[in-house]
Amino acid sequence: MNKKFILGIYDDEDVLLTAIENIRAGGTKIYDVFSPFPVHGIDDVLGIKRSRLPIVAFFAGLTGMSFALWMQIWMMGFDWPMIIGGKPHIALPSFIPVTFELTVLFSAFGMVITFFIVSKLKPSMKVNVFDKRSTDDKFVMAIEVKEGETDVAALNDLLRSNGAIEVNEKEVVK
Amino acid sequence: MTEERLIISRKTNNKFFLMIAVGVVLLIAGIIFMAAGGGAGHGEAAGHEPASWSKRLFVNLWLNNVYFTGIALIGTFFVAVQYVAYAGWSVLIKRVALALNYFLPIGAGVMLIVFLFGGHDIFHWTHDYLYDINDDRYDPIIAGKSGYLNTAFFLIRMVVYFALWIWFSMWLRKEAFNEDLNGGTNYYHKSIRISAIFLVIFGITSSTAAWDWVLSIDTHWFSTMFGWYVFASWWVSGLAAITLTVIILKQNGYLKMVNANHLHDLGKFVFAFSIFWTYIWFSQFLLYWYANMPEEVIYFTERLSGNNGQYAWIFFANLIVNFVFPFLVLMTRDAKRQMIMLKIVTIAILIGHWFDFYLMMMPGTLRTDAGIGFIEIGTALVFLGVFLLAFTKGLTKASLVPVNHPFLEESVHHHV
């Protein structure tokens, strides 16, 4: 199914930020904004909620810590007890470095894998570039056109009155 | 940008004086109590003479002085780091750190006096008989260290450290205050050069000062991690002190332009360096514990099972208060942006690291006679009161906002 988008092209980030605010305040839903560099405060004006990735990191880290401790206690204490350096079989201080490393490893991998899954990022992914200039020196604001609902002419005026230097239409093949 | 001048009311000053007065009263009560024989009831070990009240007093003075001097010194260190890193975010809170070092001259005086009068009580190595080969008590190990550990060189080092620290603190302060008056970027560039030199000096002196003032208490023992360890403890306490002061000033209507973003960065600093301290702590502990060599592991034995095990609870509380608590509480972003959370954690860290220094000094000096009594609380209160008097006086000396700092604008719009 094809989707149609109206693209507002901006060349100034301050104008863009006010435009986003005004357009969203007017009740128009913005599909996404593409920018060549991270713009401070754009998450807030776009109403993007904070990422929940840190929660994943915490629980992945907790898993890694538990796994490391369980592994070492089971191996060194029960499966094949060995006396090393005259220490008890289960000598916690000597387990700490491995525990630390596995905690970091699990939380890092957990975050990366979760990020790939959530953002559906995979080698076969097809990326629709709305306007190639958004990788150079322009900001591109995409608004989805719903057949029969969206008034394209009004949207055009709205974008232009909010500082868009150009308004284009683009059809995206899903 | 407008100037912001801190006004310390008579009422606030009286509170500090009251703190000192209460401390003195507790101290006197504690001394009378001990002199009358009430406080020294654990002399049960054969041939063990309980430590006198004067020894306990000197050790406490030393403990608090090293702790507060460290925090004062961190003020200058923090500012120097910000200059050298070309940091923009911290401009609004720089003056708080710069005022911490007003305690340094007091710390220098107290340290000199305590060493001259109580040196024998604190440092075993100061006794002449250890170096006399004809004496029964001759100690070849300590005698072998006499090239470095001797009273004259110790005093020279102490004077040099303080002279350098105070000189550089005053120099940075002078540049900052002149910048307020005259503007321009010359003062800023000059401050960067001063800071760079100071950081080199600090890197060496903070380490050697830690050996002199803390490590040499346990004269036979040695640790290559020790300079780092004391630095880490000072650094995280200093960061906690800066954060806490910023919050208190903000809650009293000052530092209007400081917002959650600046607190967030301070919170990250406190969070990160409480982990750093733990890393150093563990790096030191693990190797000694693992190798288990008597002359090395004695340090930890004294703090765990030795001395009737009386230090064991502090040993573990140290890790819980200074690592587990800040780690779990400050982990989320929201916690680092909330004043109440930061306040709880920084106060815990400040108390926790006082106990960290307590644990470094008491087992080597008072052994089984240490405790937490009137003398400990009294001395700590007196020092806190004096420190706050010097610190707040320093804060009133100039505008809280460095009005002509080239990165002020960046700091005002700081966003994380």
Boltz contact constraints between the chains, C-beta under 6 A:
constraints:
  - contact:
      token1: [A, 40]
      token2: [B, 415]
      max_distance: 6.0
  - contact:
      token1: [A, 93]
      token2: [B, 286]
      max_distance: 6.0
  - contact:
      token1: [A, 93]
      token2: [B, 289]
      max_distance: 6.0
